[in-house]
Amino acid sequence: MVRSKNDMKTELREFMRGGKGTVSITHLVEKDQLHNCRLMARIEVPIGASIGQHIHEKETEYYIILEGEGKVIESDGEKTVGTGDVVITGDGEAHSLVNTGTTPLFLVAVIIV
């Protein structure tokens, strides 16, 4: 099966998870086609925008940073992230992400259940 880019739905989320600005989420795979996973999406975080802090209970979220730079805040502090980095959050841990760069931040988010 191949999902065409033209078939992918994009939604805008203002103040995502209590963050700043409006984040664009393009669903790479629709929910009814996901197996052992509840999200697989390409996310654009504009300059200065953020995804607010949220917890992952009984699931793991992966952020694969495609382009740009930002700051991830986790229980053990702040970390700078950029192109090629992977953020892994699960087992009841929380995280948030802020675009601290001068260009939009693009990532793929995958949540495994």
Long-range contacts (C-beta under 8 A, 24 or more apart in sequence): 3-28, 3-29, 15-52, 16-50, 16-51, 16-52, 17-51, 17-52, 17-53, 17-54, 17-96, 18-52, 18-53, 18-54, 19-49, 19-50, 19-51, 19-52, 19-96, 19-97, 19-98, 20-48, 20-49, 20-50, 20-98, 21-45, 21-46, 21-48, 21-49, 21-50, 22-46, 22-49, 23-49, 23-51, 28-108, 36-112, 36-113, 37-110, 37-111, 37-112, 37-113, 38-111, 38-113, 39-109, 39-110, 39-111, 40-108, 40-109, 40-110, 40-111, 41-108, 41-109, 42-66, 42-106, 42-107, 42-108, 43-106, 43-107, 43-108, 43-109, 44-104, 44-105, 44-106, 45-70, 45-97, 45-98, 45-99, 45-104, 45-105, 45-106, 45-107, 46-99, 46-104, 46-105, 47-99, 47-101, 47-102, 47-103, 47-104, 48-99, 49-98, 49-99, 50-96, 50-97, 50-98, 50-99, 51-96, 51-97, 52-96, 53-94, 53-95, 53-96, 54-94, 54-95, 54-96, 55-92, 55-93, 55-94, 56-89, 56-90, 56-91, 56-92, 56-93, 56-94, 56-95, 56-111, 57-92, 58-113, 59-90, 59-111, 59-112, 59-113, 60-88, 60-89, 60-90, 60-91, 60-111, 60-112, 61-87, 61-88, 61-89, 61-90, 61-95, 61-109, 61-110, 61-111, 61-112, 62-86, 62-87, 62-88, 62-108, 62-109, 62-110, 62-111, 62-112, 63-87, 63-89, 63-97, 63-107, 63-108, 63-109, 64-107, 64-108, 64-109, 64-110, 65-105, 65-106, 65-107, 66-106, 66-107, 66-108, 67-103, 67-104, 67-105, 67-106, 68-99, 68-101, 68-103, 68-104, 68-105, 68-106, 69-99, 69-100, 69-101, 69-105, 70-97, 70-98, 70-99, 70-100, 70-101, 70-105, 71-97, 71-98, 71-100, 72-96, 72-97, 73-97, 73-98
